[in-house]
Amino acid sequence: MALFSQTSQQGFQALLWKYRMFRPVSRCQRLFVASFNILNREKVSCFSFMTSSSTALPVDPKETAVFPTKKRSEIDHEEGKGWDEETKEISEGKLHFSSSVGAPKKQLMSHVLSRHKFTSVQPPEKPLQAEEWNRLRESFRSPEMFEEVMFSSMIRCNTPTDVAKSLLTHVARSKGDIAYNLLVKYLALCVQQGQTSEIRDVYDIMKIKFKILESGAYNLLIKGLSNSDQWRMALTLLEEVKNIMIPSRTNYESCIKAASRHREMNLAVDLYHEMLSKDLVPTLDVLQAFFDFSRGMKGAELQKELFGILIYLRENQIYPHKTFMRSIKLWFESIPGGNWRGHLTNIKDSGQCPVCNHQLESSDLTEEEYNNLRERIIRDVIHGTDTFRKTSPQEFEAFQTFVENRLPFDIVIDGLNVSHIKPRKMQCENLFDAVNCLAKENARLLVLGRKHMLINSSNWKTEIMKEMQNKADFFFAENISEDDAFLLYATLRSGKHCKFVTRDFLRDHKACLSDSLMRQLFRKWQRGHQIVFSASAGGKHINFLPAFCYDCVVQTTGDTWHIPYKNTFEEKYSYQVPRKWLCIQQK
């Protein structure tokens, strides 16, 4: 059998001797009989399987009730995890489970494991006998955690599975069973090494031992099988997951990429739409897979789907990285009879593309859009339920009076934010440099500060602060206040021309807007009004990049596409917009 080598099979034939009395002999049970040959049969009971998860329930032949479906909140923890993160968590002993039952015990286990996170445990290079494993266990600082820590180390070191199997053999012989956590860790090692037969065998064993599995095990199984020639079994597992919980993004994306690799694009598209219908946000990795594996394929419907992905990037202000951009370019150029050609370029300050001479969309809102957005932000964001947790009604009223008496401003500056741009300089010097730079064009500046800036200290010099106040208006809020609401109010009340300076993305405020149209308008207004700044290479100056007059999002005219991209993968919610573009024309 694949799960255990010949040298590991001695003494293991009784783990399921009682279990077999209840069910017909299957491939899984034969696997158990051949692989788990335990001498101490009296220790084994078909209902005594150890598990560290209350979600992975032991199979009871008398139990026929359907396990209740999980709530969405119970699986939110796994959204957004990539394979590397999952493996890292398993290797560090941070397996997360969906049920809160037994949580104190699991937290204690996690705490104990965390102490051993950096303990030097070098896995052996070859399988060991029971006596050798016992000696290693006894020499370990906390013998009760030896197997957990050793398996974590095996995952980190990518240890051969024969070595891991010899430890499983030892555990099964000495304890009469193998804990759920250890099976999952062994599964992670098999997935990491792409050992399909081992993955299937572990799944067969787990399904015999447990009525259902928890989400982490399903993630590993689907991930491992989707990357193999038995990828359709991953689809079967996805259906199994749907019966007990909402599948994770990882589950869907593994199956989508598997279907795409095998050129079954209709299946991949169906899974993609099903994933979106469950409010699961796709990663750039899976979006790129559509373009990679659709290359050269015919079909108007498929083209429509991929154009839809580009519109999705536009509506969510997502910027592909260079690798993704190249996949998009190659896909366009591979469309049979499409005659598309792509070129990399930099858009002129005027907003004109130097490749096709097309004028990009303006970043300006119409008067109606601007007025609607301003009213909604002031109503829902600034005067919403969250504002006065960060300031007081009295302070904000005083600020409104201050602004109304001095309107309009040309630039509103988040003073504390700017003051941290160069850590080795005094904060007041950083802010002073910014004010001097931005005041050159006789712009009317409003600087939002904190009251502690008025107290002479190592970072805030009174004479420098007085000099700055001759060049800009200052409003000093309480030290505990947050000034995002102040920044938005002053900028919007000053009119469409007013820009603002901060490195914050203001995502919390965008989220307060109730409908998607307003959120899109907010992003567009932000892209056209937020001045980006950074320290120069030598750290002596602050560089300001003015907001573009054109909108920096994916856009199309039908026979042209313009796609902004970044050199490397970055968090999609960045306040910095790309400077590089892909221009695609249909000749």
C-alpha positions in Angstrom: 0.0 0.0 0.0 1.1 3.5 -0.7 0.7 5.0 2.8 3.3 2.9 4.6 6.4 1.2 3.3 7.2 -2.5 4.0 9.5 -1.6 6.8 6.8 0.4 8.4 4.0 -2.2 8.3 5.1 -4.5 11.1 2.7 -4.8 14.0 -0.2 -2.8 12.4 -3.1 -5.1 11.4 -5.7 -4.5 14.0 -6.7 -0.8 13.9 -10.0 -1.6 12.1 -10.6 -5.1 13.2 -13.8 -4.0 15.0 -14.7 -1.3 12.4 -14.8 -3.9 9.7 -17.6 -5.7 11.5 -19.9 -2.8 10.9 -19.2 -2.0 7.2 -18.4 -3.9 4.0 -14.7 -4.2 3.3 -13.7 -1.3 1.0 -10.5 -0.2 -0.6 -10.0 2.2 2.4 -10.5 -0.5 5.0 -8.1 -2.8 3.1 -5.7 0.1 3.2 -6.1 0.3 7.0 -5.6 -3.4 7.5 -2.5 -3.4 5.5 -1.1 -0.2 6.8 -2.0 0.0 10.5 -0.9 -3.2 12.1 -1.2 -2.6 15.8 -0.1 -5.3 18.3 -2.0 -4.0 21.3 -5.5 -4.7 19.9 -7.1 -4.1 23.2 -6.3 -0.4 23.0 -8.3 0.0 19.8 -11.9 0.9 19.5 -13.7 1.9 16.4 -15.2 4.9 18.3 -12.0 6.0 20.1 -10.4 7.9 17.3 -8.4 10.8 18.6 -9.1 14.2 17.1 -8.0 17.7 17.9 -11.0 19.2 16.0 -14.6 19.0 17.0 -15.4 19.6 13.3 -13.7 16.4 12.2 -16.2 14.1 13.9 -15.6 10.3 14.4 -17.8 8.1 12.3 -20.5 6.4 14.3 -22.3 3.6 12.3 -25.4 4.3 14.3 -25.5 8.0 13.6 -27.5 9.0 10.5 -28.2 12.7 11.2 -26.9 15.2 8.8 -24.2 17.5 10.2 -25.6 21.1 10.3 -24.3 23.5 7.7 -21.6 25.9 8.9 -22.3 29.6 9.2 -20.3 31.9 7.0 -18.6 33.5 10.0 -17.1 30.2 11.0 -15.0 30.0 7.9 -14.1 33.6 7.3 -10.6 33.0 8.8 -9.5 31.0 5.8 -10.4 33.5 3.1 -7.4 35.0 1.4 -4.9 32.4 2.4 -2.5 31.2 -0.3 -0.8 27.8 -0.3 2.4 29.2 1.2 0.4 30.7 4.1 -1.5 27.4 4.7 1.7 25.4 4.7 3.3 27.9 7.0 0.5 27.7 9.5 0.5 24.0 9.5 4.2 23.8 10.0 4.0 26.2 12.9 1.2 24.2 14.5 -1.4 27.0 14.0 -4.2 24.8 12.6 -7.4 26.8 12.9 -10.7 25.0 13.4 -14.2 26.1 12.7 -15.9 25.1 15.9 -15.4 26.9 19.2 -15.9 23.6 21.1 -12.7 22.8 23.0 -11.2 26.2 22.2 -9.3 26.6 25.5 -7.5 23.3 24.9 -6.6 24.3 21.3 -5.4 27.7 22.5 -3.2 26.1 25.0 -1.8 23.7 22.4 -1.1 26.6 20.1 0.6 28.5 22.9 2.8 25.5 23.7 3.6 25.0 20.0 4.5 28.7 19.7 7.2 28.2 22.3 8.7 25.5 20.1 8.3 27.5 16.9 12.0 28.3 16.8 13.2 25.2 18.6 15.9 23.4 16.6 14.3 20.1 15.7 16.1 18.5 12.8 14.2 15.7 11.2 16.1 12.5 10.6 17.4 11.7 7.1 16.0 8.2 7.1 13.1 6.2 8.7 13.7 5.4 12.4 12.7 2.4 14.5 10.5 2.8 17.6 13.4 2.8 20.0 15.1 5.6 18.1 11.9 7.7 18.0 11.5 7.1 21.7 15.0 8.4 22.4 14.4 11.5 20.4 11.1 12.1 22.1 12.5 11.7 25.6 15.3 14.2 24.9 12.8 16.8 23.7 12.0 19.6 26.2 8.2 18.9 26.1 7.8 15.3 25.1 4.0 15.6 24.9 4.5 18.0 22.0 7.2 16.1 20.3 5.2 14.7 17.4 3.5 18.0 16.6 6.8 19.9 16.5 8.6 17.2 14.6 5.9 17.1 11.9 6.0 20.9 11.6 9.8 20.7 11.1 9.3 18.0 8.5 7.1 20.3 6.5 9.6 23.1 6.8 12.4 20.9 5.7 10.4 19.0 3.0 11.4 15.7 4.6 10.9 12.5 2.6 7.6 10.9 3.3 9.2 7.6 4.3 10.6 9.4 7.3 7.3 10.9 8.2 5.6 7.5 7.8 8.0 5.9 10.2 6.9 8.4 12.8 3.2 7.8 12.1 3.9 4.1 12.5 5.5 4.7 15.8 2.7 6.9 17.0 0.0 4.4 15.9 1.8 1.5 17.6 2.4 3.4 20.9 -0.9 5.2 21.2 -3.3 3.0 19.3 -4.3 5.7 16.9 -3.1 8.8 15.0 -4.4 12.2 16.0 -6.2 14.3 13.5 -3.6 17.0 13.6 -0.8 14.6 12.7 -2.8 13.2 9.7 -3.4 16.7 8.4 0.3 17.6 8.8 1.3 14.4 7.0 -1.3 15.4 4.3 0.4 18.8 4.0 3.7 17.2 3.4 2.3 14.9 0.7 0.6 17.9 -1.0 3.8 19.9 -0.8 5.6 17.1 -2.6 2.8 16.4 -5.1 2.4 12.7 -4.1 -1.1 12.1 -5.4 -1.4 8.4 -4.3 -0.5 9.4 -0.8 -3.0 12.2 -0.8 -5.8 9.8 -1.9 -4.8 7.3 0.8 -4.8 9.8 3.6 -8.2 11.1 2.3 -9.6 7.5 2.3 -8.3 7.0 5.9 -9.7 10.3 7.1 -13.2 9.6 5.6 -13.3 6.3 7.4 -12.2 7.8 10.7 -14.3 11.0 10.6 -17.8 11.8 9.4 -16.7 15.1 8.0 -13.4 17.0 7.8 -12.7 20.5 8.8 -11.9 23.3 6.2 -8.1 23.1 6.5 -8.0 19.4 5.5 -10.4 20.1 2.6 -8.2 23.0 1.4 -5.2 20.6 1.4 -7.0 17.8 -0.3 -8.5 20.0 -3.1 -5.2 21.8 -3.6 -3.2 18.6 -3.8 -5.6 16.7 -6.1 -6.3 19.7 -8.4 -2.6 19.8 -9.3 -2.6 16.2 -10.3 -3.9 14.0 -13.1 -6.8 13.2 -10.8 -8.0 16.8 -10.7 -11.6 15.9 -11.3 -11.6 14.3 -7.8 -11.0 17.8 -6.5 -14.3 18.8 -8.1 -16.0 15.9 -6.3 -14.5 17.2 -3.0 -15.7 20.7 -3.7 -19.3 19.4 -4.0 -18.7 17.5 -0.7 -17.6 20.7 0.9 -20.8 22.5 -0.4 -22.9 20.1 1.6 -21.4 21.2 4.9 -20.1 24.7 4.5 -19.4 27.5 2.1 -16.3 26.6 0.2 -13.3 28.9 0.7 -11.8 31.0 -2.0 -8.8 28.6 -2.0 -11.2 25.7 -2.8 -12.7 27.4 -5.7 -9.5 28.8 -7.1 -7.7 25.4 -7.0 -10.6 23.9 -9.1 -10.7 26.9 -11.4 -7.0 26.7 -12.2 -7.2 22.9 -12.6 -10.1 23.2 -15.1 -8.2 26.0 -16.9 -5.0 24.0 -17.2 -7.0 21.3 -18.9 -8.6 23.8 -21.3 -12.1 23.2 -19.9 -12.8 26.9 -19.9 -16.6 26.6 -19.6 -16.2 24.7 -16.4 -13.7 27.3 -15.1 -16.0 30.2 -15.9 -19.0 28.5 -14.2 -16.9 28.0 -11.0 -15.7 31.6 -11.2 -19.2 33.0 -11.4 -20.3 30.6 -8.6 -17.4 31.9 -6.5 -18.3 35.6 -7.1 -22.0 34.8 -6.2 -20.8 33.8 -2.8 -19.0 37.1 -2.3 -15.5 35.5 -2.5 -13.0 38.0 -3.9 -10.7 36.4 -6.5 -6.9 36.7 -6.3 -4.9 38.1 -9.2 -3.4 34.6 -9.5 -6.7 33.0 -10.6 -7.6 35.9 -12.8 -4.3 35.6 -14.6 -4.9 31.9 -15.1 -7.9 32.6 -17.3 -5.7 34.6 -19.7 -2.9 32.1 -19.6 -4.9 29.1 -20.4 -7.4 30.8 -22.9 -4.6 31.7 -25.2 -5.4 30.9 -28.8 -8.8 29.6 -28.0 -11.8 30.6 -30.2 -15.3 31.6 -28.9 -17.1 34.9 -28.6 -18.5 33.9 -25.2 -15.0 33.2 -23.8 -13.8 36.5 -25.1 -16.8 38.2 -23.4 -15.9 36.5 -20.1 -12.3 37.7 -20.2 -13.3 41.2 -21.2 -15.6 41.0 -18.1 -12.6 40.3 -16.0 -10.9 43.5 -17.3 -14.0 45.4 -16.4 -13.9 43.8 -12.9 -10.4 45.2 -12.6 -11.7 48.6 -13.6 -14.6 48.7 -11.2 -12.5 47.6 -8.3 -9.5 49.8 -9.0 -7.2 46.7 -9.3 -3.9 47.1 -11.0 -2.3 43.9 -12.5 1.4 43.3 -11.9 3.8 43.0 -14.8 3.5 39.2 -15.1 -0.3 39.4 -15.2 -0.1 42.3 -17.7 2.0 40.2 -20.0 -0.6 37.4 -19.8 -3.3 39.9 -20.9 -1.2 41.1 -23.8 -0.3 37.6 -25.0 -4.0 36.6 -24.8 -5.2 39.5 -26.9 -2.5 38.9 -29.5 -3.4 35.2 -29.6 -7.1 35.7 -30.4 -7.7 34.0 -33.7 -8.5 36.6 -36.4 -8.5 39.4 -33.7 -5.4 41.2 -35.0 -4.7 42.8 -31.7 -1.3 44.3 -30.9 -0.1 45.5 -27.5 2.6 48.0 -26.6 4.0 49.2 -23.2 3.9 53.0 -22.8 3.8 56.0 -20.5 0.7 58.2 -20.8 1.5 61.9 -21.4 0.6 64.4 -18.7 -2.2 65.6 -21.0 -3.8 62.1 -20.8 -2.9 61.2 -24.4 -1.6 57.8 -25.3 1.6 58.2 -27.4 0.9 54.8 -29.1 -2.6 55.2 -30.4 -3.1 59.0 -29.7 -6.3 58.2 -27.8 -7.3 60.6 -25.1 -7.9 58.8 -21.8 -10.9 59.5 -19.6 -10.7 62.6 -17.4 -10.4 62.1 -13.7 -12.8 65.0 -13.1 -16.4 64.3 -11.9 -19.3 66.1 -13.5 -20.9 68.8 -11.4 -23.8 66.5 -10.6 -21.5 63.6 -9.7 -19.3 65.9 -7.5 -22.3 67.4 -5.7 -23.9 64.0 -5.1 -20.6 62.6 -3.8 -20.0 65.5 -1.5 -23.4 65.3 0.0 -23.2 61.6 0.5 -19.7 61.8 2.1 -20.7 64.6 4.5 -23.9 62.8 5.4 -22.8 59.1 5.6 -19.1 59.4 6.3 -18.4 62.6 8.1 -21.6 62.9 10.0 -22.1 59.1 10.2 -22.1 57.0 13.3 -18.4 56.5 13.3 -17.0 60.1 13.2 -17.6 61.0 16.8 -15.8 57.9 18.1 -12.6 59.7 16.7 -13.4 63.3 17.7 -16.1 65.2 19.6 -19.1 67.0 18.2 -17.8 70.2 19.8 -14.4 69.9 18.2 -15.8 69.1 14.7 -18.2 72.0 15.0 -15.3 74.3 15.8 -13.4 72.9 12.8 -16.4 73.5 10.4 -16.6 77.1 11.6 -12.8 77.4 11.1 -13.0 76.1 7.5 -16.1 78.1 6.5 -14.4 81.3 7.5 -11.3 80.6 5.4 -12.6 78.9 2.2 -11.5 77.9 -0.3 -8.2 76.0 0.1 -6.1 74.7 -2.8 -4.4 71.9 -0.9 -5.3 70.2 2.4 -2.4 68.4 4.2 -2.5 65.6 6.7 0.3 67.1 8.8 1.1 64.2 11.1 1.1 61.8 8.1 3.6 64.0 6.2 5.8 64.6 9.2 6.8 60.9 9.3 8.1 60.7 5.7 11.8 60.8 6.6 12.3 59.0 10.0 15.8 60.4 10.5 14.7 64.1 10.4 12.7 66.0 12.9 9.0 65.7 12.3 8.6 69.5 12.1 11.4 69.7 9.5 9.6 67.1 7.3 6.4 69.1 7.5 8.3 72.4 7.0 9.8 71.0 3.8 6.4 69.9 2.5 4.8 73.2 3.2 7.6 75.1 1.5 7.4 72.9 -1.6 3.6 73.0 -1.9 3.4 76.8 -1.2 5.6 77.7 -4.2 2.7 78.2 -6.6 1.0 80.6 -4.1 -1.4 77.8 -3.2 -3.7 78.3 -0.2 -2.7 75.5 2.2 -4.6 74.0 5.2 -2.5 71.8 7.5 -4.3 69.5 9.9 -2.2 69.0 13.0 -2.3 67.9 16.6 -2.1 70.0 19.7 1.1 68.3 20.8 2.8 69.9 17.8 2.6 73.3 19.7 4.6 72.0 22.6 8.4 72.6 22.2 10.0 69.2 22.0 12.8 67.2 20.2 10.5 66.7 17.2 8.5 69.9 17.3 10.4 73.2 17.5 8.3 76.3 18.4 10.2 78.6 16.1 9.8 76.3 13.0 6.1 75.9 13.8 5.6 79.7 13.9 7.4 80.1 10.6 5.1 77.5 8.9 2.0 79.2 10.2 3.0 82.3 8.2 2.7 80.2 5.0 -0.3 78.0 5.7 -3.5 77.9 7.8 -3.2 75.3 10.7 -5.9 73.6 12.6 -4.7 71.7 15.7 -7.0 68.9 16.8 -6.9 67.0 20.1 -4.1 64.4 20.2 -6.5 61.5 20.3 -8.6 62.7 17.3 -8.2 61.2 13.9 -8.2 63.7 11.1 -9.5 61.8 8.1 -13.0 63.3 8.5 -11.4 66.8 8.8 -9.4 66.2 5.7 -12.4 65.0 3.6 -14.6 67.8 4.8 -12.1 70.6 4.1 -11.2 69.3 0.7 -14.8 68.7 -0.5 -16.0 72.1 0.9 -13.2 73.9 -1.0 -14.5 72.7 -4.4 -13.6 70.5 -7.3 -10.1 72.0 -7.7 -8.9 71.3 -4.2 -6.3 68.5 -3.7 -5.2 66.7 -0.5 -2.0 65.2 0.7 -1.9 61.9 2.7 -0.5 58.4 2.4 -3.7 56.9 3.8 -6.0 55.2 1.4 -9.2 56.2 3.2 -10.7 52.8 2.6 -12.8 52.8 5.8 -14.5 55.9 4.6 -15.2 54.5 1.2 -16.7 51.4 2.9 -19.2 53.7 4.7 -20.8 54.6 1.4 -23.8 52.3 0.9 -23.9 51.7 -2.8 -21.3 50.6 -5.4 -21.8 53.6 -7.6 -20.9 56.0 -4.8 -17.9 53.9 -3.9 -16.7 54.1 -7.5 -17.2 57.8 -7.6 -15.3 58.2 -4.4 -12.3 56.2 -5.8 -12.4 58.3 -9.0 -12.4 61.5 -7.0 -9.6 60.2 -4.8 -7.5 59.2 -7.8 -7.9 62.7 -9.3 -7.3 64.6 -6.0 -4.8 62.8 -3.9 -1.2 64.1 -4.2 1.3 61.3 -3.7 4.6 62.0 -1.9 7.7 60.1 -1.0 11.2 60.8 0.2 13.9 61.2 -2.4 16.6 58.6 -2.9 19.1 60.4 -0.7 16.4 61.2 1.9 17.1 65.0 1.6 13.9 66.0 -0.1 10.3 65.2 -0.5 9.0 64.4 -3.9 5.4 65.2 -4.8 3.6 63.6 -7.7 0.6 65.7 -8.7 -2.7 64.0 -9.2 -3.4 63.0 -12.8 -5.8 64.9 -15.0 -6.8 61.5 -16.6 -8.3 58.6 -14.8 -5.9 55.7 -13.9 -8.1 52.7 -14.3 -8.6 50.0 -17.0 -10.6 51.6 -19.9 -11.7 50.7 -23.4 -13.3 52.2 -26.5 -14.0 48.8 -28.1 -11.1 48.7 -30.5 -8.6 49.9 -27.9 -7.8 48.9 -24.3 -5.6 50.8 -21.9 -4.5 48.9 -18.8 -2.4 50.5 -16.0 0.0 48.1 -14.3 2.6 47.8 -11.6 6.1 46.3 -11.8 5.5 44.0 -8.9 2.5 42.6 -6.9 1.3 45.1 -4.3 -1.7 45.4 -2.1 -4.5 46.3 -4.4 -5.8 49.1 -2.1 -2.8 51.3 -2.6 -3.0 55.1 -2.6 -0.3 55.1 -5.3 -1.5 54.7 -8.9 0.6 53.1 -11.6 2.7 55.2 -14.0 3.0 52.5 -16.6 0.4 51.4 -19.1 -0.4 48.6 -21.6 -2.0 50.0 -24.8 -3.8 47.3 -26.9 -5.1 48.2 -30.4 -7.1 46.2 -32.9 -5.8 47.0 -36.3 
